[in-house]
Amino acid sequence: IYLDRSTAEAILLFIEPIRKIKRINSQKPEEWIKNITQEMADRRFDQKISMSIDAEQKLSIAKSRRVYLEHFHLHPIRLSLTFSQEWIDFNSASEGVQIFQFIRSMPSLTNAPLTFTSFVVSHAFEAPQALIRILGAHYFSQLARQIFAILGSLTILNGPADFLANVGTGVRDFFYEPINGLVHGPTQFIEGLETGALSLARGVIVGVVRGAAQVTDLVTLNIAGLTDKSFIEERNAYKRSLADARSRCDTPHTLNESLYFAGDSIARSIKSGAVGMMEQPSMYASRNGSAGLVHGVGKALVGAILKPMVGVGDAVVLVLNHVTDAASITNKVQKVSKRLRRALPQRGQTINVQLIPYDESAAGAQKIVTENESLNDVYIGHVHISSHLIIASERSLWAIDQKTSERLCLNWEEISHFSRMEDKIMKISVFSQTGLQSHIFKVYSSAQFVKFYHLLYIQSSRMGNGSNSVCELDNIPGIKYKQQKHNFGSFNNRRVSLRSTTRDETGLIARCCARVKLLGSESPSFFNNLDKEAWTLISSWGQMFTGLSSRRCVVAGFINGTHNFLQMKSTNLVEGGSSCYRMASKEYDEVQNTLQPGGAMILFAWGSTPSLLHEGRVILKIETNAFVCDLSEEKNSSTHATPLPDYQVCFLEKSYDSSGWWAKYWLLVSQTHH
């Protein structure tokens, strides 16, 4: 019998229960057989599962492609970790996730020192999964050994520990320096006594002043938490910029400079409080009506009182920190990198990024996009053209004039489309409150133009019309007469007189419906008149419902630019306070509910009066045989139009009120060309 070790161990594991005589004697034979059979089956089943999982992992690693590294060197890492525990809003999506529970219970840390040694290996030929596991073990083992250093950096212990350290150093020098000088002679003894006494005084002053600065900073932080979010973000960004400038400066700030920054901090807080008094009541009233107005006034009054207090507290901290730096003889360790954070450009329309050598211009562009790490935005890429620096980020497109440094920042949703013109000219069409506007950029280099086009193409799916060129009003099927050139939205912001006979919304809609019904494409001003009627609805609505009775509204018009009849399937309000009213031109058949080629229709709906319980929003859903779209009274990603097969749809206009009271859309439906 040939028996290997693993088989022998398996046999012994199988017959081991038989040796337990006491257990056999205490049970009936039938019960013992049943129980032991179940135990052995469960044990073998668990082993089988664990062995199969382990085998699958090993098989996956064995089959995965291996990587050969001639020389792999990760340099030593030294970190100074500061973690601030702050109040955050409840989010049900994070409940039950272990990492979020850990973060919420994690105490605040101040300058926790973490050091990791280098990792060097030569001629490595290994699967990526195995290499990652080795690296993880390398760093996690070192992190476990530094747990006491992290515990010693708790913020609650930082103040007393810092005070004791400074005073302790002074006491040590007060005894050590005279004794050390006495060894060399009486003169050195006097010098040592003077040095020790000075060190003791300096330690006491630094400990007391730095402790006072930390307490003041903590109190100021808590007071700032009672103000609005925009002020908190602005304050944090300003403090980061000061810390960054302080760390990059080779010489310490003078007293005049510290006083200047302190005064600037107070001025910023007073300005923010005054601006809040002007803006917050109207902002909350636009969201929640009369109840929101009361809330906004209360929020503004609290901000007007607390924001200057926060500014004074920050100013006191700046002055105390200057006194601490002046009294301390030790050089402060720089905790901010001497160079800007590396920028990783995005590759294509995926989330993959490229690891490239450090590029100072890309890092500078990234700093602009994130506003010195104060905004949660992601750098994608940039290109220098003849007149501008073009930067693409996850949120926006930036165009910075290289002569005047004037900045143009456009959200991707604000851009309608882009197109290439002759002689390397890029045209970017942008939605505005008065219709489409164009920005022209001249590029001299072919390589720069290709890169510029690539940056736009990456985010084309988020634009209103992408790189489509279907928003042309020439040669539309069904149009009986050549139309005058018209930019939809050009009538916006013009005040239209409200007729005295129009007393309510019913009369307003009836008059507009009667006028639109007389319009037809045989008139050269057909498009012009349609746009004028759409704006008349909005302007008259704003005059009819003002003040505390204000209501939001949405006007959506579309033109049938296809060769087919457009079937209106449904026009529903997902959210709102009215029905959806239709106003169609001559080409509309009310019996068949169809719109002939060249015809147009205007849809109008409004929301309920805003209150604390709801904002009175308007969300309109339109479904036809050519497209489906969702339209809202405010700018958001949910506003979109999806064409059905064999059709195209583009936005001729996307206009929004700056206060969020109205939105106006015009769409053109056309057919794809095969």
C-alpha positions in Angstrom: 0.0 0.0 0.0 1.4 3.3 -1.1 0.3 6.1 1.2 1.3 9.7 1.0 1.1 12.2 3.9 -2.0 14.0 2.7 -4.0 10.8 2.3 -2.9 9.6 5.7 -4.0 12.8 7.3 -7.4 12.6 5.6 -7.9 9.0 6.8 -7.0 10.0 10.4 -9.3 12.9 10.2 -12.1 10.6 9.0 -11.7 7.9 11.8 -10.9 10.3 14.6 -14.5 10.4 16.0 -14.5 6.6 16.4 -11.8 7.0 19.1 -14.0 9.1 21.3 -15.3 6.3 23.5 -16.8 8.5 26.1 -19.0 10.2 23.6 -20.1 6.8 22.2 -21.1 5.5 25.6 -23.1 8.7 26.5 -25.3 8.4 23.4 -27.6 5.8 21.8 -26.0 4.1 18.8 -28.6 5.5 16.4 -28.2 9.1 17.6 -24.4 8.8 17.5 -24.4 7.5 13.9 -26.7 10.2 12.8 -24.8 13.1 14.5 -21.4 11.9 13.5 -22.4 11.4 9.9 -23.8 15.0 9.8 -20.7 16.4 11.4 -18.4 14.7 8.9 -20.5 15.7 6.0 -20.5 19.3 7.1 -16.8 19.3 7.7 -16.0 17.8 4.4 -18.4 20.2 2.7 -16.8 23.3 4.2 -13.3 22.0 3.3 -14.5 21.4 -0.2 -15.7 24.9 -0.6 -12.6 26.5 0.8 -10.4 24.2 -1.3 -12.4 25.1 -4.4 -12.2 28.8 -3.8 -8.5 28.6 -3.1 -8.0 26.5 -6.2 -10.0 29.0 -8.3 -7.8 31.8 -7.1 -4.6 30.0 -7.8 -5.9 28.9 -11.2 -6.9 32.5 -12.0 -3.4 33.7 -11.0 -1.8 30.9 -13.0 -3.7 31.8 -16.2 -3.4 35.5 -15.9 -0.8 37.3 -17.9 2.5 37.9 -16.1 4.5 41.0 -16.1 8.3 41.2 -16.3 9.9 44.0 -14.4 13.6 44.4 -14.9 13.8 46.9 -12.0 10.9 47.9 -9.8 11.7 50.6 -7.2 9.2 52.4 -5.0 10.9 55.2 -3.0 10.4 55.7 0.7 7.2 57.6 1.7 6.9 60.0 4.6 3.4 61.3 5.3 1.9 63.8 7.8 -1.7 62.8 8.2 -4.3 65.3 9.5 -7.9 64.2 9.7 -10.8 66.5 10.8 -14.0 64.9 11.9 -16.9 67.2 10.9 -20.6 67.0 10.8 -22.1 65.7 7.6 -25.7 65.3 6.4 -27.3 61.8 6.8 -27.0 59.7 3.7 -28.9 56.4 3.7 -26.8 55.1 0.8 -23.8 54.9 3.1 -25.6 53.1 6.0 -24.4 49.6 6.6 -21.1 50.1 4.6 -18.3 49.2 7.0 -15.8 51.8 5.7 -18.2 54.6 6.3 -19.0 53.4 9.8 -15.2 53.4 10.5 -14.7 56.9 9.2 -17.6 58.2 11.2 -16.2 56.8 14.4 -12.6 57.8 13.6 -11.3 60.6 15.9 -9.6 63.7 14.6 -5.9 63.5 14.0 -3.2 66.2 13.8 0.1 65.7 12.0 0.2 61.9 12.5 3.7 60.8 11.2 3.7 57.8 8.9 6.8 56.5 7.3 7.1 53.6 4.8 10.4 52.1 3.6 11.2 51.6 0.0 10.3 48.5 -2.1 13.0 47.3 -4.5 12.9 44.2 -6.6 14.9 43.2 -9.8 14.0 40.8 -12.6 10.5 40.2 -11.2 8.2 37.9 -13.3 4.9 37.7 -11.6 1.1 38.0 -12.1 -0.3 41.5 -11.3 -2.6 40.1 -8.6 0.3 38.5 -6.8 2.4 41.6 -7.1 -0.4 43.7 -5.6 -0.8 41.3 -2.8 3.0 41.5 -2.0 2.9 45.3 -2.1 -0.1 45.3 0.2 1.6 43.1 2.7 4.7 45.3 2.6 2.8 48.5 3.4 0.2 47.1 5.8 2.8 45.4 8.0 4.6 48.8 8.4 1.3 50.6 9.1 0.4 48.2 11.9 3.8 48.9 13.6 3.0 52.7 13.6 -0.4 52.5 15.2 0.9 54.0 18.5 2.3 57.0 16.6 -1.2 57.5 15.1 -2.8 57.3 18.6 -0.3 59.8 19.9 -1.4 62.3 17.3 -5.1 62.5 18.4 -6.2 66.1 18.2 -7.6 66.0 21.8 -4.0 65.3 23.0 -2.2 67.6 20.7 -2.7 70.8 22.7 -1.5 69.5 26.1 1.3 67.5 24.5 2.5 70.4 22.5 2.5 72.6 25.7 4.4 70.0 27.7 6.9 69.5 25.0 7.7 73.2 24.7 7.9 73.8 28.5 9.8 70.5 28.9 12.4 71.6 26.4 12.8 74.9 28.2 13.1 73.3 31.6 15.8 70.9 30.3 17.8 73.7 28.8 17.4 75.8 32.0 19.4 73.1 33.9 21.5 71.5 31.2 23.0 74.7 29.6 24.4 76.2 32.9 25.9 72.8 33.9 27.4 72.3 30.5 28.9 75.8 30.7 30.3 75.3 34.2 32.5 72.5 32.9 34.3 75.0 30.7 34.5 78.0 33.1 32.6 80.8 34.9 32.0 82.8 31.8 30.5 79.9 30.0 28.4 79.2 33.1 26.8 82.7 32.9 26.2 82.3 29.2 24.6 78.9 29.7 22.4 80.3 32.5 21.3 83.1 30.1 20.6 80.6 27.3 18.7 78.2 29.6 16.6 81.0 31.0 15.8 82.3 27.6 14.9 78.8 26.4 12.5 78.3 29.4 10.8 81.6 28.7 10.5 80.9 25.0 9.1 77.4 25.7 6.4 78.8 28.1 5.5 81.6 25.6 5.3 79.3 22.6 3.3 76.7 24.6 0.8 79.2 25.9 0.4 81.1 22.6 0.2 78.0 20.4 -2.4 76.5 22.8 -4.4 79.7 22.7 -4.3 79.6 18.9 -5.5 76.0 18.7 -8.4 76.7 21.1 -9.4 79.8 19.1 -9.2 77.9 15.8 -11.4 75.1 17.3 -14.0 77.6 18.5 -13.9 79.4 15.2 -14.4 76.2 13.3 -17.5 75.3 15.3 -19.0 78.8 14.8 -18.3 78.6 11.1 -20.3 75.4 11.0 -23.4 77.3 11.9 -23.2 79.5 8.8 -23.9 78.6 5.1 -22.1 76.0 3.1 -20.7 78.6 0.5 -19.0 80.6 3.3 -17.5 77.4 4.8 -16.0 76.4 1.5 -14.7 79.9 0.7 -13.1 80.0 4.2 -11.5 76.6 3.8 -10.1 77.5 0.3 -8.7 80.8 1.7 -7.0 79.0 4.6 -5.5 76.5 2.2 -4.1 79.2 0.0 -2.5 80.9 3.0 -1.0 77.7 4.2 0.3 76.9 0.7 1.8 80.4 0.3 3.3 80.1 3.8 4.9 76.8 3.1 6.4 77.8 -0.2 7.9 81.0 1.2 11.6 80.8 2.0 11.5 83.5 4.6 8.9 83.9 7.3 6.2 86.5 7.0 6.8 89.9 8.7 4.4 91.3 11.2 3.0 93.7 8.7 2.2 90.8 6.3 0.5 88.8 9.1 -1.6 91.9 10.1 -2.5 92.4 6.4 -3.8 88.8 6.1 -5.6 89.1 9.4 -7.4 92.3 8.2 -8.2 90.6 4.9 -9.8 87.7 6.7 -12.0 90.1 8.7 -13.0 92.0 5.5 -13.9 88.8 3.7 -16.2 87.7 6.5 -17.9 91.1 6.7 -18.4 91.1 3.0 -19.8 87.6 3.0 -22.3 88.6 5.7 -23.4 91.6 3.8 -23.8 89.7 0.5 -25.8 87.0 2.4 -28.2 89.7 3.7 -28.9 90.7 0.1 -29.0 87.3 -1.6 -30.2 84.6 0.8 -33.8 85.9 1.4 -34.6 86.0 -2.4 -32.8 82.6 -2.9 -34.8 80.8 -0.3 -38.0 82.5 -1.3 -37.5 81.3 -4.9 -37.2 77.8 -3.6 -39.9 77.6 -0.9 -42.1 80.7 -1.3 -43.2 82.8 1.7 -41.9 80.2 4.2 -38.6 80.2 2.4 -38.4 84.0 2.6 -38.7 83.8 6.5 -36.1 81.0 6.5 -33.8 83.1 4.2 -34.1 86.2 6.4 -33.2 84.2 9.5 -30.3 82.5 7.8 -29.0 85.9 6.6 -29.3 87.5 10.1 -27.4 84.6 11.7 -24.7 84.9 9.0 -24.4 88.6 9.4 -23.7 88.1 13.2 -21.5 85.0 13.1 -19.4 85.5 9.9 -17.6 88.6 11.3 -17.0 86.7 14.5 -15.4 83.9 12.4 -13.3 86.5 10.6 -12.0 88.0 13.9 -11.2 84.5 15.2 -9.2 83.7 12.1 -7.4 87.0 12.4 -6.5 86.2 16.0 -5.2 82.8 15.0 -3.0 84.3 12.2 -1.4 86.8 14.6 -0.9 84.2 17.3 0.8 81.9 14.8 3.1 84.7 13.8 4.1 85.2 17.4 4.7 81.5 17.8 6.9 81.4 14.7 8.8 84.4 15.8 9.4 83.0 19.3 10.3 79.5 18.1 13.9 78.9 17.1 13.1 75.6 15.4 12.5 75.5 11.7 9.0 74.2 10.8 8.9 71.1 8.7 7.3 71.9 5.3 4.2 69.7 4.9 3.2 71.0 1.5 4.8 69.7 -1.7 7.2 72.1 -3.3 5.7 71.3 -6.7 2.1 71.2 -7.8 0.2 67.9 -7.7 0.8 65.7 -10.8 -1.9 66.0 -13.4 -3.1 62.7 -15.1 -4.8 63.5 -18.5 -7.8 61.3 -19.5 -7.6 58.9 -22.4 -10.6 58.9 -24.7 -14.2 58.8 -23.5 -13.4 56.3 -20.7 -12.3 56.9 -17.1 -8.8 55.6 -17.9 -6.0 58.1 -17.3 -2.5 58.2 -18.7 0.6 58.1 -16.4 3.0 60.4 -18.1 6.2 62.2 -16.9 5.6 65.2 -14.7 4.4 68.2 -16.7 4.5 71.6 -14.9 2.0 73.2 -17.3 -0.5 70.4 -16.9 -0.1 70.7 -13.1 -0.8 74.4 -13.4 -3.9 73.8 -15.5 -5.1 71.3 -12.9 -4.6 73.9 -10.1 -6.8 76.3 -12.1 -9.5 73.7 -12.6 -9.6 72.7 -8.9 -9.0 76.3 -7.7 -6.0 75.1 -5.6 -7.7 71.8 -4.5 -10.8 73.6 -3.2 -13.2 72.3 -5.8 -14.1 68.7 -6.4 -13.3 68.7 -10.2 -11.1 66.4 -12.3 -8.6 67.6 -14.8 -8.9 65.9 -18.3 -6.4 67.8 -20.5 -5.3 71.1 -21.9 -3.8 72.7 -25.0 -2.1 76.1 -25.7 -3.5 77.7 -28.8 -2.4 81.1 -30.2 -4.7 83.3 -28.1 -6.0 81.1 -25.3 -5.2 78.3 -22.8 -7.9 75.7 -23.3 -8.5 73.4 -20.3 -11.1 70.5 -20.2 -12.2 69.2 -16.8 -14.9 66.8 -15.7 -17.3 69.7 -15.2 -16.3 72.5 -17.5 -14.4 73.8 -20.4 -12.1 76.7 -19.6 -10.7 79.3 -22.1 -8.2 81.7 -20.6 -7.0 84.7 -22.6 -3.2 84.6 -22.6 -2.9 88.4 -22.8 -5.6 89.7 -20.4 -5.9 86.5 -18.3 -9.7 86.8 -18.7 -11.4 83.5 -17.9 -14.3 81.9 -19.7 -15.8 78.9 -17.9 -18.6 76.9 -19.5 -20.3 73.8 -18.1 -20.5 71.0 -20.6 -24.3 71.1 -20.4 -24.3 74.8 -21.4 -22.5 73.9 -24.7 -24.9 73.1 -27.6 -22.3 71.8 -30.1 -18.9 72.4 -31.7 -17.9 72.4 -35.3 -14.8 72.8 -37.4 -14.7 75.8 -39.7 -12.3 76.5 -42.5 -8.6 77.3 -41.9 -8.3 75.6 -38.5 -11.1 77.6 -36.7 -13.1 76.0 -34.0 -16.6 77.2 -33.4 -18.3 76.5 -30.0 -22.0 77.3 -29.8 -23.3 77.9 -26.2 -26.8 78.1 -24.8 -27.5 81.5 -23.1 -30.5 83.4 -21.7 -30.9 85.1 -25.1 -30.4 82.1 -27.4 -27.3 80.5 -29.0 -24.0 82.4 -28.8 -20.8 81.4 -30.6 -17.2 81.5 -29.5 -14.6 81.4 -32.2 -11.0 80.1 -31.6 -8.3 80.4 -34.2 -5.6 77.6 -34.1 -2.5 77.8 -36.2 -1.0 74.4 -35.5 -2.6 71.2 -36.9 -1.4 69.3 -33.8 -3.0 71.8 -31.5 -6.2 71.7 -33.4 -6.4 67.9 -33.2 -5.8 68.0 -29.5 -8.4 70.8 -29.1 -10.9 68.7 -31.0 -10.1 65.6 -29.0 -10.8 67.5 -25.7 -14.2 68.5 -26.9 -15.0 65.1 -28.3 -14.3 63.4 -25.0 -17.2 65.3 -23.4 -19.5 65.6 -26.5 -22.0 63.2 -25.0 -22.7 65.7 -22.2 -23.4 68.6 -24.6 -26.8 69.6 -25.7 -26.3 68.6 -29.3 -22.7 67.2 -29.2 -20.9 67.5 -32.6 -24.2 67.3 -34.5 -24.9 69.8 -37.3 -28.6 69.1 -37.5 -29.6 72.4 -35.9 -30.0 74.1 -39.3 -33.3 75.7 -40.2 -32.7 75.7 -43.9 -34.4 73.3 -46.2 -36.9 72.0 -43.6 -39.5 69.7 -45.2 -43.0 71.2 -45.3 -41.9 74.8 -45.0 -43.9 76.7 -47.7 -41.8 79.9 -47.8 -38.2 80.7 -47.1 -37.8 81.8 -43.5 -36.0 84.8 -42.2 -32.9 84.0 -40.2 -33.8 83.8 -36.6 -31.9 83.0 -33.4 -34.4 81.4 -31.0 -34.2 83.2 -27.7 -33.4 86.6 -29.1 -36.7 88.0 -27.8 -36.0 86.9 -24.2 -35.8 89.5 -21.5 -38.0 91.9 -23.4 -40.9 93.1 -21.3 -44.3 92.4 -23.0 -47.2 94.5 -21.8 -50.0 92.4 -20.2 -53.4 93.2 -21.5 -55.8 94.6 -18.9 -58.5 92.1 -20.1 -56.3 89.1 -19.2 -57.2 88.4 -15.6 -56.1 84.8 -15.1 -54.1 81.9 -16.6 -57.1 80.6 -18.6 -57.4 83.9 -20.5 -53.7 84.1 -21.0 -53.5 80.6 -22.5 -56.6 81.1 -24.6 -55.3 84.3 -26.2 -51.9 82.7 -27.0 -53.5 79.6 -28.4 -55.7 81.6 -30.7 -52.7 83.6 -32.0 -50.5 80.5 -32.6 -53.3 78.7 -34.4 -53.2 81.5 -37.1 -49.4 81.0 -37.7 -48.2 79.0 -40.7 -45.0 78.5 -42.6 -46.3 80.5 -45.6 -45.2 83.5 -43.7 -41.4 84.4 -43.9 -41.5 85.4 -40.2 -43.0 82.0 -39.0 -40.1 81.1 -36.7 -39.8 84.7 -35.5 -43.5 84.8 -34.5 -43.4 81.4 -32.8 -40.5 82.5 -30.6 -42.2 85.8 -29.8 -45.3 83.9 -28.7 -43.3 81.6 -26.4 -41.6 84.5 -24.7 -44.9 86.4 -24.4 -46.2 83.5 -22.3 -43.3 83.7 -19.9 -43.3 87.5 -19.6 -47.0 87.7 -19.1 -46.9 84.8 -16.6 -44.2 86.6 -14.6 -46.4 89.8 -14.4 -49.5 87.9 -13.5 -47.9 85.9 -10.6 -45.5 88.0 -8.7 -44.2 88.3 -5.1 -45.4 85.6 -2.7 -47.8 84.2 -5.4 -44.9 83.5 -7.9 -44.9 80.1 -9.7 -42.4 78.5 -11.9 -43.2 77.7 -15.5 -41.8 75.8 -18.5 -42.4 76.6 -22.2 -41.3 74.0 -24.7 -41.7 74.3 -28.4 -40.7 72.0 -31.2 -40.7 72.0 -35.0 -41.5 69.0 -37.2 -38.6 69.0 -39.7 -39.3 65.5 -41.0 -41.1 64.2 -44.0 -43.6 62.3 -41.8 -46.5 63.2 -39.6 -45.5 63.7 -35.9 -47.8 61.7 -33.6 -48.2 63.2 -30.2 -48.5 60.3 -27.8 -48.5 62.0 -24.4 -47.5 65.2 -22.6 -47.4 64.6 -18.9 -46.3 66.5 -15.9 -44.0 64.4 -13.7 -44.0 67.2 -11.2 -46.1 70.4 -11.3 -49.3 72.1 -10.4 -51.2 72.3 -13.7 -52.0 70.4 -16.9 -49.8 70.6 -20.0 -51.4 73.0 -22.5 -50.8 72.6 -26.2 -50.7 75.5 -28.7 -50.2 74.4 -32.2 -49.8 76.1 -35.6 -52.1 75.5 -38.7 -50.4 72.2 -39.5 -51.8 70.5 -36.4 -54.7 68.0 -36.8 -56.6 67.9 -33.5 -58.7 64.9 -34.5 -55.7 62.7 -35.4 -53.4 64.4 -32.9 -50.7 64.7 -35.5 -48.4 67.6 -36.6 -47.7 67.8 -40.3 -44.2 68.4 -41.7 -43.2 72.1 -41.2 -45.6 72.5 -38.3 -44.8 73.7 -34.8 -46.3 73.3 -31.3 -45.8 75.1 -28.0 -46.3 73.4 -24.7 -46.9 75.3 -21.5 -47.0 74.1 -17.8 -46.4 75.6 -14.4 -45.8 74.5 -10.8 -47.6 75.1 -7.5 -46.7 78.0 -5.2 -43.4 77.1 -3.4 -43.5 76.3 0.3 -41.3 74.7 2.9 -42.8 71.3 2.0 -42.1 71.5 -1.7 -40.2 73.8 -4.1 -42.9 74.0 -6.7 -40.8 72.4 -9.4 -41.9 71.7 -13.0 -40.8 68.5 -14.8 -42.4 67.9 -18.2 -42.3 64.6 -20.1 -43.1 64.5 -23.8 -43.5 61.3 -25.9 -44.0 61.2 -29.6 -43.3 58.7 -32.4 -40.0 60.5 -33.2 -38.5 61.3 -29.8 -38.9 61.3 -26.0 -37.7 64.1 -23.8 -37.7 65.3 -20.1 -37.6 69.0 -19.5 -37.3 70.9 -16.2 -37.4 74.5 -15.1 -33.8 74.4 -13.9 -30.4 73.3 -15.3 -29.7 69.7 -14.5 -28.5 66.5 -16.1 -32.0 65.1 -16.2 -33.0 67.5 -19.1 -32.5 65.5 -22.2 -34.1 64.5 -25.6 -33.7 61.0 -26.9 -34.5 60.4 -30.6 -36.1 57.1 -31.7 -34.7 55.1 -34.6 -34.4 56.9 -37.9 -34.9 60.3 -36.3 -32.7 63.1 -34.9 -33.6 65.8 -32.4 -31.6 68.9 -31.4 -32.0 71.8 -29.1 -32.4 75.2 -30.8 -32.7 76.9 -27.4 -32.1 76.2 -23.8 -32.8 79.3 -21.7 -33.2 79.6 -18.0 -34.0 82.3 -15.6 -31.1 83.2 -13.3 -33.4 82.9 -10.3 -35.0 79.6 -11.4 -38.5 80.9 -12.2 -38.8 79.9 -15.8 -37.2 77.8 -18.6 -37.7 78.0 -22.3 -36.8 75.3 -24.9 -37.1 74.9 -28.7 -36.4 71.6 -30.4 -36.0 70.6 -34.0 -37.0 67.1 -35.1 -35.5 65.7 -38.3 -34.8 62.4 -40.0 -31.4 60.7 -40.3 -29.8 60.4 -43.7 -28.9 56.9 -44.8 
